Amino acid sequence: MHFLLFDDPAIRPHLLPLTFTRPVAALRCGILTIAEKWQYRLGTATLGYLTQPYLQARFPAGNVAGPALVVNGAVCPDDLLARQVLALAPGQGLYFGDTLVAAHLADASQVAELVQDGLREQRAVAEEVVIIARPWQLFLQNGAEIRRDFALLTAGRTSQPVGDAHTIVYGKNNIFIEEGVKIRAAILNAEDGPIYLGKNSQVHEGAIIRGPLALCEGSHVNAGAKLRGDNTIGPFSKVGGEVGNSILLGYSNKGHDGYLGNSVIGEWCNLGADTNTSNLKNNYAPVKVWSHAARRFVDTGQTFCGLLMGDHSKCGINTMFNTGTVVGVGANIFGAGFPRQFIPSFSWGGASGFETFKLNKFAEVAERVMSRRGLAYDAVEQGVIAEVFRQTEGDRVWEKTLEKS
């Protein structure tokens, strides 16, 4: 049996810019990506992705011949849902309302038609499921997903000891430390939620951490950092300053002082020293953010919403982001003042205006940044970036038109 995670066409466009560079199931919420959550619960060594053609080289489908269980990549599973999926008979589909959650198919290529038209034999989920359909739902669900992933990953296992006499611990039984973790003179408070410290991660002197928190493999909490809860620091990232209810998907840095709240930051991003995000409007009104799908600002219905930043974007020191700012892929932001609340992909500039960050110049930066983590800006990554550049040309035309108005 093959297990395949598909991008729901009714959901993926609403998760841009984060899904310009990955399938929906590769988004991280909690400790794990959605794909990893399914992998653990379905008990399979491999999962394939049914995603956009330009992403398939990086996220392959694998062998799709023969019977397959196809699962909606936007759905976060629990044990009960996984059992329901595994119990599906050939030709059966599992639904939450009108949303196809999973199906047992003779031919996985049928999934696109099934999402639109539905299966003849439909079964309803036993309970409400968590669907990540908008970017801000990632941080809204993050605390609950950290708790659920923590229980999944630590069941029947023994944590490594704190091993530092100068570290203060509250809620010791709610803390799990993987091998290779180093902690020095920090405060770990897991009374309100679990703290998970991934393999070879480090918590430096004077850091104050409140759970729920996921510090993934190889990541650092810098000296004096204040992590206020419901935070995920993805693999091989560095974080400092004050952070609340935010996710760094991985390979990104917010290493210095400054506030990041109710935000999602993609991979290969860097926030310069003293970067600050507003996550609350002065009038406490619901926050509106730019939607790539709707081509306009849409109401999130949320009082708190900070920064949503696509992969490979950077900002210089003292950058100030307004409430509900959306930054695309590969942008480079600098200068005084607040930049606009929508910064298109491959924009270069700031409050005084933008120009296009040309692909050859972008490539020079990407090569340097990725080499620092021992990874190459290879042909596969270049192909993804070139396609995103092409798809977002209209956004940059819109930007120039706005500058002239």
Disulfide bonds with the S-S distance in Angstrom:
none
